[in-house]
Amino acid sequence: MRAVKERMNLYITKSLMDDLRNAIPARERTRFVEDILTRELRRRKLKAALKASAGAWKDKDHPEMKTGKDIDRWIEKGRKGLRRDWSKEWRKRA
């Protein structure tokens, strides 16, 4: 299903428009601008989320992660939980 499109008019400096025209072919400009806007808006949302969550982690709430070794142990434990035994699937014949 195709995304619904809306028309938008923007005013940008002539020099920026000239650069855009020189760098991006006419039939690719909309997609180019859309990609740039998508990337920038995603970056701004992430920045806002990081700012909103700043301070959520309190050392006193996680005494099991006091040292670098504690953190390494926690990471290794998490990685082991993600490992999957594929031996049964490998023995299956297609």
C-alpha positions as CSV (number, residue, x, y, z in Angstrom):
1,M,0.0,0.0,0.0
2,R,1.4,3.4,-1.0
3,A,1.8,6.1,1.6
4,V,-0.5,9.1,1.3
5,K,1.4,12.1,0.1
6,E,0.7,15.8,0.9
7,R,2.0,18.8,-1.0
8,M,4.1,21.2,0.9
9,N,5.6,24.6,-0.2
10,L,8.8,25.7,1.3
11,Y,10.8,28.9,1.0
12,I,14.6,28.3,1.0
13,T,17.5,30.5,0.0
14,K,18.3,30.7,-3.7
15,S,21.8,29.4,-3.1
16,L,20.5,26.3,-1.3
17,M,18.0,25.7,-4.1
18,D,20.7,26.1,-6.7
19,D,22.9,23.5,-4.8
20,L,19.9,21.1,-4.6
21,R,19.2,21.5,-8.3
22,N,22.9,20.9,-9.2
23,A,23.3,17.9,-6.9
24,I,20.0,16.0,-7.2
25,P,18.1,15.2,-10.4
26,A,14.7,16.7,-10.7
27,R,12.8,13.4,-10.2
28,E,14.8,12.5,-7.1
29,R,14.5,15.7,-5.1
30,T,11.3,14.9,-3.3
31,R,12.7,11.6,-2.1
32,F,16.0,13.2,-1.2
33,V,14.3,15.9,1.0
34,E,11.9,13.3,2.5
35,D,14.9,11.1,3.5
36,I,16.7,14.1,5.1
37,L,13.6,15.2,7.0
38,T,12.9,11.6,8.2
39,R,16.5,11.3,9.4
40,E,16.5,14.6,11.2
41,L,13.1,14.1,12.8
42,R,14.2,10.7,14.0
43,R,17.3,12.2,15.5
44,R,15.4,14.9,17.3
45,K,12.9,12.4,18.7
46,L,15.8,10.3,20.0
47,K,17.4,13.3,21.5
48,A,14.2,14.3,23.3
49,A,13.7,10.7,24.6
50,L,17.2,10.6,25.9
51,K,16.7,14.0,27.6
52,A,13.4,12.9,29.1
53,S,14.9,9.7,30.4
54,A,18.1,11.3,31.8
55,G,18.5,10.3,35.5
56,A,16.1,7.4,35.3
57,W,19.0,5.0,36.2
58,K,20.0,5.3,39.8
59,D,23.1,3.5,41.0
60,K,21.4,2.8,44.4
61,D,18.7,0.9,42.6
62,H,21.3,-1.4,40.9
63,P,23.9,-2.4,43.5
64,E,24.6,-5.6,41.4
65,M,26.3,-3.4,38.8
66,K,28.8,-1.5,41.0
67,T,32.0,-2.4,39.1
68,G,33.0,-2.9,35.6
69,K,33.3,-6.7,36.3
70,D,29.7,-6.6,37.6
71,I,28.6,-5.0,34.4
72,D,30.6,-7.5,32.2
73,R,29.0,-10.4,34.2
74,W,25.5,-8.9,33.6
75,I,26.2,-8.5,29.8
76,E,27.5,-12.1,29.5
77,K,24.5,-13.4,31.4
78,G,22.2,-11.5,29.0
79,R,24.1,-12.9,26.0
80,K,23.8,-16.4,27.2
81,G,20.0,-16.0,27.5
82,L,19.9,-15.0,23.8
83,R,21.8,-18.0,22.6
84,R,19.6,-20.6,20.9
85,D,20.3,-24.3,20.4
86,W,19.9,-24.9,16.7
87,S,20.9,-28.5,16.7
88,K,17.3,-29.8,16.2
89,E,16.7,-27.4,13.3
90,W,20.0,-28.4,11.7
91,R,19.0,-32.1,11.8
92,K,15.8,-31.4,9.9
93,R,15.7,-32.2,6.2
94,A,13.9,-29.8,3.9
